[in-house]
């Protein structure tokens, strides 16, 4: 049955190899089960319900990838997209999380249509390569900045932001905020060492080790919970057994009426833009690593892979989580020999089983997940070396896009500034014809300009 479904012999692989590859992929991306609830709960969503939604969306998306495309790629709520959801749309723009879920749902529906009509590849090809890479780099800096804030390594101050001090966090002491900052810094160092040593599941292990160090500090009296400042006990609560947190507080809570239509369109486009390049970039990058691209550099069955991503995003919004996308951590399973959908199906099953471990994942504190955000930011920033800064008409818009995301605290503003500056600088400098700028870019630049004028 497995041979018929996943064509193992045709792909020169075995059941054992595929299962081990699937376990490896799960280990490298299971950190999302702790990080995603932490980020979305900042937007006012129920922490436990988001955990359940994250598990179900990851299971559904990864299983769809296995069945629709027979590829060893895994899906989960995407880093960067969850940050945009919580920190830009909800906390920055002031819209309710229910409205943000509605935008994600509409994005998913649009993606399903674009995937069926093969439009996603066409849109992807219309955006300049340097700007695509700049978006990834900017999101990396934005995520790292959020990690530094969540750990309170960086706090507000007279210079807008500054390094942590007890004076900067009123009411704090070395037994709550102080020790957690030290633990977060240790967590970054520990995770970095695991990355350098190429340890499988390095980010997840970094989270768990940092958390365990916190538990040791709690037992030793070095860490004292202070719920008033948001510092809680670190031990998992198994008082209710292995119960699964209810998804009811966020399930089917879509709100299509709270955001003005013009702003709603811009938010949807920002989700579309980031998800589009994140998914296609990951698919091509991981497929290239597995030697799955054809002689023209294209990925066979990409339509099924994109459809899996689209369906997972739509279903994830209904379940109550931000955009679900293909994870670059899938490369870890590919490195272990994963070549078919059996790898992703194994990962999907492990996601589903993790529902029984909710007390563990929900007890992990923000100072333990913050190092994961910082290291994921590093992974995304490494694209900066391939951006062509020698062509100023390319490099300046890329720089503006990168800088705007963390400085404006908004992924969408970074994308907007990048697109507008790219079109304006190339048109005014007379290089638009030479660059053969796509009509799509002019439309996007015009739309973003209208957005800022109207706002």
N, C-alpha and C positions, 0 to 999 in steps of 0.2 A: 504493500500500500504506500509506504513512504517513498519507495523507488518510483512508483507511478506518479505520485503527487509532486515530488521535488526533483525528479530526474537526477539522482545522485551519481550514477555511473557516467552519464553524459557530462557531468561537471567534475569528474575525477575526484570524488570525495566519498566519505563513508558516514554512517550514522554516528559513530563514536566521535569523529572529527567535528561534525556539525553540532552535536550536543555540547561538546567542550567549548567550541567557539561561541555558542549561544550563552553559556554560563559566563564566559569571559566578558562578553558584551554587557551582560546584565551587571556584572561587578563594576565595570567602568562607568556605568551611567546610573546606578542605583542612588547616587547622591541626590538626584532630582527629587526623590521621594521625601527627602528632608528639606531641600532648598526651596522647592516650589511652594509648599504650604507656608513656609516662612515669609516668602516674598508676597504672596497673594493675601496672606492674613494682614499685612500692613495696609491693604486696601479696604479692610473691614470684613473680609470673608472669613467664615468659620474654618479654623485651622484643621480640625479633624475631617470635616467634609471635603476640604480641598485635597487632603491626602487621598481619600477614597476616589475622588474625581481624577486625580493624577494617575493613580494606579489603573483605573478603568480605561482612561484615554490612552495610556501607554500600551496596555494590553490590546485594545481594539486596533490602534494604529499599526502596531508591530505585527499583529496577526494578519491584518489586511495586506501589509507589505509582503508577507510570506505567500498569501493566497493569490493576490492580484499580479505580482511581478516575479515571485520566486527568487528574491534577492535577500542577502544576509544583512539587511539594514534594519535598525530598530528606531522606533519613534517614541517621543515623549513631549510634554509641554516644553517649549524651547526657551533656553536662556536668552536674555535680551528681550524677547517678546513678552515674557512674564514681567520683566522690569518695566518695559514700556507701558504695559497694562496697568501695573500698580502705581508706579511713581510718576508717570506722565499723564495718562488719561484720568486716573482717579484722584491721586493726591495733587498733581500739578494743575490739571484743568478743572478739577472739582466736580467731575461727573460721577454718579454712582456706579459701583462695580457691575450692577445689573445691566447698565447701558453699555459698558465696556464688553461684557459678554455678548450682547446683541451685535456689536461691531465685529467681534470674532466670528460669530455665527454667519453673518452676511459675507464676511471675507471667505469663509469656507465654502459657501454656496457659489460665490463667484469663481473660486478656484476649481471647483468641480466642473463648472461650465468651461473655464479656460483650459482645463486639462483635457476634457473631452474633445475640444476644438483645436488642440495643439497650439493655443495662443501663448501659453506660458513661456515656451522656448523662444517665441518671436519677441516677446517683451524683454526677456532676459538679454537677448542679443542686441537690443536697441540701446541699452545703457552702457556708457563707456567703461572699459575694464578697470581703469584706475579708480573710478567712482564706486564701482562694486566693491573693490578691495577696501576703499576708505570707509564704507559703511560698516564692514566687519571690524575694522580697527577701532572706529569710533564707539561701536557697541561694546567692544572689549574694555575700553577705558571707562565707559559708563558703568559697566557691571563691576569692574574693580573698585570704582569710586563708591558704589553702593555697598560693596563688601567692607570697605574701610569704615564707612559710616555705621553699618550694622554692628560692627565689632567695637565701635566708639574709638577706634584708633585715630579717626579724624572726626572732629566735632566743630560746631559753629563757634565763631569768635569774632574779635575785633577786625580780623583780616578776612572775614567771611567764613573761611575754614582754617583750622589749625590742628596741631597735634594734641592728643588727649592730655588733659590735666584734671586733677580732682576739682580745681576751682571752676573749670569750664562746665562741669556737670553738677549742678546744685543738688546737695543732699547725698552725693555719692561718697564712697570710702574705698579703701584698699581691699576690703573684704567683699565688695560687690563689683562695681565698675572697674576698679583698679586691677584686680586679679584677672578679670575676664579679658581685659586688654592685653595683659601679658600672655594669657593662654592663647588668644587669637594670633598674636605675633609668633608664638611657638608653633601654632598650627600651620601658619604660612611656611615657616622654615621646614617643618616635618613633611608637609605635602610636597614642597619643592624638592626635598631630598629624595622622596619616593618617586617623583617625576624623573629626576636625574638618573636614578637607579633603574628606571623603566619597570617599576613594580606594577603588576596588573591590578587594576582597581585603585590606583594611587590616590585619586581624589576621595573615593569612599573611605579608604583606610585613613586618610588624613583627617576626615571628619570624625571617624570613630575614635581614633587615638586622642584627638584634642578633647573630645567629649569625655573619654575615660580619665584623662588628666584632670578635667574639671570635677568629676565625681570623686577622685582621690583628694582634691583640694577641699571639697565639701566635707568629706569624712574627717579631714585633718583640721577643719575649722578655718582654713584659709579663705574659703568661699562661703559666705553666709547669704542665703536667699533673701531678696528684698523686693517683694512683689510690687510695692508702690512705685519702684523705679523700673519694673519690668525684668527683674532678675528672680527666676523661679528655681525650685528644686530640680535637680538634674537626674533623679532616678525615675525610670519608667514606672507608670502606674498600671499594674496588672490586677487591680482590685476588681475589675469587671471581666477578668479572664482575657481570652483572645477575641474579644468582640470587635466587629468592624464598625468604624465611625459612620454614623448616618450621613447620607449625602443630601438629605432633605433640605437643609438650610440654603443650598445653592443650586439644586437641581431644577431645571426649567425656569430659571428666574430672569429670563431675558426681558430687557426693557427697551423698547424701540422709540420711546417718546421723550426721554430726558435730554437728548442732545439735539440742537438745531441741525437741520438737514445738511447745511454747508459744512459744518464742523464734523458731522457724522461721516460725510464722504471723505474728508481729509484723514480722519482717524482710521477708517477702513483702508484707505490707500497706504497709510504708513504700515499697517499690519501686512497688507498685501506685498508691499515692496520688500520689507525685511524678510518675510517668510519665503518669498519668491527666490531671492538670491541665496538665502541660507540653505534652502532645500536643494536647489539645483547645484549650488557650489559643493555641498556635502555629497550629493549623489555622484557627481563627476569626479570629485577628489577621491572618495573611497573606492569607487568603481575602477578608477585608474590604478590605485594601489593593488587591487585584486586582478588587474589585467582583464577587465570585463568590457572595456571599450572596443568598438569595432575599428577597422582600418581608417575610417574617417573621423575617429575621435568621438563618435556618438555612442550613447548608451542604449542598447536594444531594450525593448520593453519599458522604456522610460515612462510611457503613458500610464502603465499600471502602477509604477512607483509614485508618480505624481498624483494619481487618483487616490491611492492609499493615504497619502499625506492630506489631501483635501477632505476626504471622508472623515479622517481622524480629527481634523480641526473643527469641522461642523459638529460632529458628535461630542467632541470635548467641550464646546461652548454650551451645549445642552446639558452636559453633565456638570459643568461649572468650573472649567479651567481655561487658561489662556491658550493661545495657538499651539497646536501639536505639530511637531516637525521632525524631520529626519536628523538623527544625532551623529555628529562626526565621530563620537566614541565607537560607532559601529566598526571603525577601522581596526579596533582592538580584536574583535572577533574574526575579521578578515585576516588579520595577521596570524591568527591561530589556525587558519585553514578553512574558515567558513566560506562557502561558495553558493549556497542555495537558501531557499526559504525555510529549511529545517532549522538553520541557525536562528533566524528571527522568530520562528515559532517557539523554539526553546526559550528564548528571551521573553517572549510574550507570556508564556506559562509561568515563568519565574516572577514576572511582575504581578500576575494574578495571585500567586501564593503569598506574595509580600503583604497582602491585605491582612493576613493573620499576625503580622509583626507590627501593626500600627502603634502599640504603646512605645515601642523602641524608637521608631522614626519620629513620633510626635514629641518625644522627650528631648530630642537633640536641640540644644540651644543655639541662638544666633551667633554666638562667638565661635561655635564649632563649624557652622556652615559658611561663615564669612571667608575663611581661607579658601574654600571651594570657589567662591565668586571671584576672588582675586586671581587664583590660578587659571580659572576658565577665561578670565579677562586676558591673561598672558597668552593663552592659546590663540585667542582671536586677534590679538595685537600683532602676532608674528607675521601677518600679511603685509605689514607696513614696509618691509624690506623689498617687496616686489612692486611697490608703487613707483612710477616714473616721475620723480620730482625734478628731473632736469628739463622737462618741457613745462615751463611755468604755467601755461594755459591749462595743463592737466594737473600739475602739482598744487597750485594755489587752491582750486576748488576742492581737491582731495583734502588738503590741510584744513580748510574751512569746515568741511563736513566732519572731519575727525574731532577738531577742537570744539565745535558747537555742541556735540552730544553731551560730554560731561559738564561743560561750562554753562550751557543753557538747561542742563538737567532734562534733556528731551531728545529721544531718538528721532522723532518726526521732524523737529526743528533742524536737526543735523542733516537729515536727508534733504529737507527743503532748501536749506542754505547751500548745500552742495550742488543740487540741480540748478538752482537759480544762478549761482556764481559761474558754473560751468558754461551755461548758455550765454550769459551776458559777456563774460570775458572773451570767449571765443568769437562771438559776433562782433564786438567792438574792436577787437584786435585783428579782425579780418581773417581769422583762421577757421571759421565755421564751414566754409566750402571744402577746405583741405581736410578737415576732420570728418566731413560727411556726417554731420550730426543728424540723428534720426528725427523725423517729425514728432515722434513720441516725446522726445526730450523738450521740444518747444511747447507742446501741450502741457507737459508736467510743470515746466517753469512758469507758464502763464497761470496755471491753476494755483500754484503755490503763492505767486504774487497777489492774485486776487484774494487769497485767504488772508494774507497779512494786511492788505488794504482794508478789507471788510472788518478785520478784527481791530 
